[in-house]
């Protein structure tokens, strides 16, 4: 869980001094979440989505950010990487153009100074130093 989210939850819990450490913090369920999603979709005049669609949106966003498939797999709790790749493989062709551009940048390196500061990669999480 990201630190900012952990901090937000802690601040929320601190407001309620009576919450037991073993007690459920957020009193919600799938039906209430669906009702709230429908309410706010109507209010914003946008298409209604299912709760499960939020999961797909999250995975798609991670892929677009360049996260490696095994990290998305772990985040979603897929037992096998194949499940993740089969479900989201349609999003990876977009990365082929970025990969080709990155390889072009590498080939165009002409002097030692350029090698010391390699081009940025849209696909890699950590840059080589």
LUMMIPA-801923 format. One line per field, with one value per residue: residue number from 1; residue in three letters; chain; z, x, y of N, C-alpha, C in turn. Coordinates in steps of 0.02 Angstrom, whole numbers. Layout:
N
i	[NUM|...];
aa	[ALA|...];
ch	[A|...];
n_Z	[Z|...];
n_X	[X|...];
n_Y	[Y|...];
ca_Z	[Z|...];
ca_X	[X|...];
ca_Y	[Y|...];
c_Z	[Z|...];
c_X	[X|...];
c_Y	[Y|...];
This chain:
129
i	[1|2|3|4|5|6|7|8|9|10|11|12|13|14|15|16|17|18|19|20|21|22|23|24|25|26|27|28|29|30|31|32|33|34|35|36|37|38|39|40|41|42|43|44|45|46|47|48|49|50|51|52|53|54|55|56|57|58|59|60|61|62|63|64|65|66|67|68|69|70|71|72|73|74|75|76|77|78|79|80|81|82|83|84|85|86|87|88|89|90|91|92|93|94|95|96|97|98|99|100|101|102|103|104|105|106|107|108|109|110|111|112|113|114|115|116|117|118|119|120|121|122|123|124|125|126|127|128|129];
aa	[UNK|UNK|UNK|UNK|UNK|UNK|UNK|UNK|UNK|UNK|UNK|UNK|UNK|UNK|UNK|UNK|UNK|UNK|UNK|UNK|UNK|UNK|UNK|UNK|UNK|UNK|UNK|UNK|UNK|UNK|UNK|UNK|UNK|UNK|UNK|UNK|UNK|UNK|UNK|UNK|UNK|UNK|UNK|UNK|UNK|UNK|UNK|UNK|UNK|UNK|UNK|UNK|UNK|UNK|UNK|UNK|UNK|UNK|UNK|UNK|UNK|UNK|UNK|UNK|UNK|UNK|UNK|UNK|UNK|UNK|UNK|UNK|UNK|UNK|UNK|UNK|UNK|UNK|UNK|UNK|UNK|UNK|UNK|UNK|UNK|UNK|UNK|UNK|UNK|UNK|UNK|UNK|UNK|UNK|UNK|UNK|UNK|UNK|UNK|UNK|UNK|UNK|UNK|UNK|UNK|UNK|UNK|UNK|UNK|UNK|UNK|UNK|UNK|UNK|UNK|UNK|UNK|UNK|UNK|UNK|UNK|UNK|UNK|UNK|UNK|UNK|UNK|UNK|UNK];
ch	[A|A|A|A|A|A|A|A|A|A|A|A|A|A|A|A|A|A|A|A|A|A|A|A|A|A|A|A|A|A|A|A|A|A|A|A|A|A|A|A|A|A|A|A|A|A|A|A|A|A|A|A|A|A|A|A|A|A|A|A|A|A|A|A|A|A|A|A|A|A|A|A|A|A|A|A|A|A|A|A|A|A|A|A|A|A|A|A|A|A|A|A|A|A|A|A|A|A|A|A|A|A|A|A|A|A|A|A|A|A|A|A|A|A|A|A|A|A|A|A|A|A|A|A|A|A|A|A|A];
n_Z	[0|-41|42|61|60|168|269|258|298|429|484|471|557|677|707|763|913|975|899|891|873|805|740|601|491|384|356|243|96|-50|-112|-60|-109|-246|-255|-218|-322|-430|-393|-397|-529|-596|-548|-604|-733|-812|-884|-805|-705|-660|-498|-512|-628|-585|-541|-662|-722|-638|-657|-794|-792|-719|-811|-917|-856|-864|-783|-742|-805|-709|-587|-595|-600|-471|-393|-426|-381|-459|-488|-588|-711|-840|-834|-809|-922|-1026|-999|-1008|-1122|-1238|-1210|-1217|-1352|-1379|-1318|-1400|-1497|-1414|-1367|-1487|-1517|-1407|-1431|-1549|-1498|-1423|-1522|-1589|-1512|-1510|-1453|-1312|-1207|-1221|-1193|-1058|-1005|-1028|-1137|-1078|-1023|-1073|-1032|-930|-756|-665|-698|-779|-702];
n_X	[43|29|122|59|-76|-85|-54|-166|-269|-231|-245|-383|-428|-377|-464|-570|-573|-625|-615|-577|-426|-447|-563|-674|-632|-687|-850|-926|-993|-1009|-1132|-1163|-1055|-1079|-1200|-1157|-1065|-1154|-1235|-1143|-1102|-1219|-1234|-1121|-1151|-1100|-1053|-1116|-1022|-959|-910|-802|-746|-666|-554|-499|-474|-376|-272|-248|-204|-85|-10|-2|77|196|231|302|242|245|237|111|37|63|7|-128|-154|-150|-123|-44|67|23|-115|-127|-62|-142|-263|-235|-160|-194|-162|-26|27|32|147|247|284|342|450|521|555|637|744|791|842|949|1032|1068|1162|1313|1431|1545|1498|1360|1337|1365|1255|1122|976|809|700|540|489|554|564|665|805|958|1112];
n_Y	[-58|111|240|366|331|246|337|422|336|310|439|450|348|395|498|435|386|277|162|-5|-99|-218|-202|-174|-46|31|42|-35|-114|-219|-188|-62|12|0|68|197|222|224|333|442|433|466|596|657|639|532|373|225|114|-50|-114|-199|-150|-46|-110|-158|-34|16|-78|-57|75|62|-14|76|171|108|3|-154|-313|-419|-351|-295|-411|-462|-361|-372|-496|-609|-780|-835|-767|-774|-756|-619|-567|-619|-558|-420|-402|-332|-202|-191|-183|-46|-9|-50|45|141|67|47|180|208|118|174|295|247|192|308|368|454|497|488|567|566|434|430|492|415|399|431|302|252|135|67|41|75|175|139|169];
ca_Z	[0|-43|107|67|76|237|311|257|338|498|505|477|617|736|722|800|967|1001|854|914|822|768|713|531|490|336|356|175|63|-122|-131|-45|-156|-310|-248|-220|-390|-472|-374|-422|-602|-615|-531|-652|-800|-847|-889|-745|-710|-606|-450|-541|-679|-552|-540|-729|-733|-599|-693|-857|-776|-702|-873|-954|-822|-879|-733|-770|-797|-647|-533|-603|-579|-398|-366|-437|-348|-506|-471|-644|-754|-901|-823|-817|-992|-1069|-985|-1025|-1178|-1287|-1192|-1229|-1419|-1377|-1292|-1453|-1527|-1365|-1367|-1549|-1508|-1359|-1465|-1595|-1458|-1404|-1582|-1610|-1468|-1553|-1418|-1244|-1163|-1226|-1160|-986|-986|-1077|-1146|-1029|-1049|-1054|-1015|-873|-692|-639|-750|-766|-682];
ca_X	[0|69|127|9|-140|-78|-59|-236|-309|-213|-278|-454|-437|-362|-523|-617|-534|-658|-607|-533|-377|-472|-628|-675|-626|-734|-913|-953|-997|-1012|-1194|-1158|-1008|-1114|-1249|-1120|-1040|-1211|-1255|-1096|-1103|-1278|-1219|-1071|-1177|-1054|-1075|-1111|-974|-963|-855|-746|-714|-615|-494|-471|-447|-314|-221|-233|-164|-17|23|12|133|257|246|315|185|247|214|38|13|66|-41|-196|-162|-155|-77|2|78|-17|-181|-119|-45|-200|-316|-215|-113|-213|-132|46|49|47|215|295|309|387|510|557|584|692|800|819|882|1011|1074|1091|1215|1372|1493|1549|1457|1291|1335|1364|1186|1079|908|762|659|470|468|589|547|727|853|1026|1156];
ca_Y	[0|172|275|419|300|223|398|446|290|322|501|436|308|437|539|393|357|217|105|-59|-119|-277|-184|-152|27|59|4|-34|-179|-213|-155|10|40|5|123|260|231|244|400|492|430|506|666|681|625|487|303|185|59|-99|-109|-236|-108|-6|-153|-155|33|21|-117|-22|134|38|-34|138|203|72|-48|-220|-358|-459|-309|-290|-477|-466|-312|-396|-561|-665|-834|-844|-709|-784|-726|-547|-552|-633|-508|-352|-401|-282|-138|-192|-161|25|-2|-68|107|171|27|62|247|202|86|224|341|213|186|374|393|462|511|463|608|540|369|443|510|380|425|404|247|254|67|40|73|105|191|115|224];
c_Z	[0|25|115|86|148|286|315|301|412|524|515|542|679|754|766|855|991|955|883|857|779|734|639|530|444|333|287|149|-11|-144|-117|-93|-224|-309|-252|-289|-437|-457|-405|-498|-628|-605|-582|-725|-843|-844|-822|-757|-651|-559|-479|-595|-649|-550|-608|-745|-698|-635|-758|-845|-758|-764|-913|-922|-834|-827|-767|-758|-732|-586|-535|-580|-503|-366|-370|-403|-396|-489|-525|-685|-817|-894|-836|-890|-1039|-1060|-1012|-1085|-1230|-1271|-1208|-1300|-1420|-1354|-1346|-1486|-1479|-1363|-1429|-1543|-1461|-1391|-1515|-1557|-1440|-1464|-1602|-1564|-1507|-1515|-1345|-1195|-1164|-1192|-1084|-962|-1037|-1081|-1094|-1062|-1027|-1029|-951|-810|-664|-697|-730|-750|-706];
c_X	[45|67|73|-59|-140|-86|-131|-280|-295|-246|-352|-469|-427|-420|-573|-580|-562|-650|-556|-487|-402|-539|-622|-676|-678|-795|-945|-957|-1007|-1075|-1191|-1111|-1040|-1163|-1214|-1091|-1096|-1233|-1208|-1090|-1162|-1263|-1170|-1093|-1127|-1082|-1067|-1060|-985|-903|-793|-710|-660|-549|-459|-441|-381|-258|-200|-189|-93|22|42|70|199|276|255|256|186|225|138|6|9|14|-112|-208|-171|-103|-24|7|37|-86|-178|-107|-104|-255|-299|-168|-131|-184|-58|67|66|119|267|325|358|454|553|591|644|754|832|863|949|1058|1103|1144|1281|1436|1489|1505|1385|1285|1332|1295|1139|1010|861|718|587|446|499|572|609|774|921|1069|1226];
c_Y	[62|207|328|390|275|281|423|401|300|385|490|398|350|482|501|355|291|156|57|-80|-177|-263|-162|-76|58|15|9|-106|-166|-175|-80|45|50|63|191|274|255|316|453|490|472|581|697|670|585|416|267|129|11|-88|-143|-196|-63|-44|-151|-86|42|-17|-83|39|115|19|27|176|168|19|-116|-267|-399|-417|-300|-356|-482|-420|-338|-463|-619|-717|-842|-780|-713|-753|-651|-530|-565|-580|-440|-347|-349|-213|-134|-173|-87|37|-17|-5|141|133|42|131|245|171|133|274|310|210|253|403|395|473|488|502|584|473|378|465|480|411|394|352|255|186|40|78|108|117|163|176|212];
